[in-house]
Amino acid sequence: AQKITQTQPGMFVQEKEAVTLDCTYDTSDQSYGLFWYKQPSSGEMIFLIYQGSYDEQNATEGRYSLNFQKARKSANLVISASQLGDSAMYFCAMRGYSTLTFGKGTMLLVSP
Amino acid sequence: DTEVTQTPKHLVMGMTNKKSLKCEQHMGHRAMYWYKQKAKKPPELMFVYSYEKLSINESVPSRFSPECPNSSLLNLHLHALQPEDSALYLCASSQDPTDSDYEQYFGPGTRLTVT
């Protein structure tokens, strides 16, 4: 069974600062994918970034980077230079054979 | 085009009504998914279609009936729903049903209210 843990129910950050959203995972699969999604109040789940379990380099996509520490089973999302539009719910998720397992999410609020 | 579309955006239905939710993707993806999401909770998987065949049913009540008419379309037929079924229903698709490297693309969702 797969499990994703996000321990921060809410995070606050000021505009233009960096923020780290925590995610730890547990799985017995040798091959897996880790994903971060953003869900604004409108409801749509927006794919942000992906890290494969065999990737040695941390993934980056624009202002998003994934701090992947396999031995510690963590896959933290780093958002640099936060913007007001980054205020949303953020979900960490793991993909195994067929399904996607989500964490409980972290609500990020960016203040001016 | 990395778009998954869903109709309608909002739906209000009575407990005796029959309605359908529709989902469409034109990315050539071979897997499609239905999720249910309650407020402030993560999405919960309901159904998975792999190559147009139902591969996973997460013990969903029979008042929800999925259908995959072709590789681009996914429907969710609703009948005799309960107020607790009110939620955001998300459709998603991915390129390969079993490869963990492929992300799922989500549609904007249908906000369902059962009265």
Boltz contact constraints between the chains, C-beta under 6 A:
constraints:
  - contact:
      token1: [A, 31]
      token2: [B, 100]
      max_distance: 6.0
  - contact:
      token1: [A, 32]
      token2: [B, 100]
      max_distance: 6.0
  - contact:
      token1: [A, 33]
      token2: [B, 100]
      max_distance: 6.0
  - contact:
      token1: [A, 33]
      token2: [B, 101]
      max_distance: 6.0
  - contact:
      token1: [A, 35]
      token2: [B, 103]
      max_distance: 6.0
  - contact:
      token1: [A, 43]
      token2: [B, 88]
      max_distance: 6.0
  - contact:
      token1: [A, 43]
      token2: [B, 109]
      max_distance: 6.0
  - contact:
      token1: [A, 44]
      token2: [B, 108]
      max_distance: 6.0
  - contact:
      token1: [A, 45]
      token2: [B, 106]
      max_distance: 6.0
  - contact:
      token1: [A, 47]
      token2: [B, 103]
      max_distance: 6.0
  - contact:
      token1: [A, 50]
      token2: [B, 103]
      max_distance: 6.0
  - contact:
      token1: [A, 52]
      token2: [B, 101]
      max_distance: 6.0
  - contact:
      token1: [A, 91]
      token2: [B, 42]
      max_distance: 6.0
  - contact:
      token1: [A, 95]
      token2: [B, 100]
      max_distance: 6.0
  - contact:
      token1: [A, 96]
      token2: [B, 100]
      max_distance: 6.0
  - contact:
      token1: [A, 97]
      token2: [B, 98]
      max_distance: 6.0
  - contact:
      token1: [A, 98]
      token2: [B, 97]
      max_distance: 6.0
  - contact:
      token1: [A, 98]
      token2: [B, 98]
      max_distance: 6.0
  - contact:
      token1: [A, 99]
      token2: [B, 45]
      max_distance: 6.0
  - contact:
      token1: [A, 100]
      token2: [B, 104]
      max_distance: 6.0
  - contact:
      token1: [A, 102]
      token2: [B, 42]
      max_distance: 6.0
  - contact:
      token1: [A, 102]
      token2: [B, 43]
      max_distance: 6.0
  - contact:
      token1: [A, 104]
      token2: [B, 42]
      max_distance: 6.0
  - contact:
      token1: [A, 105]
      token2: [B, 42]
      max_distance: 6.0
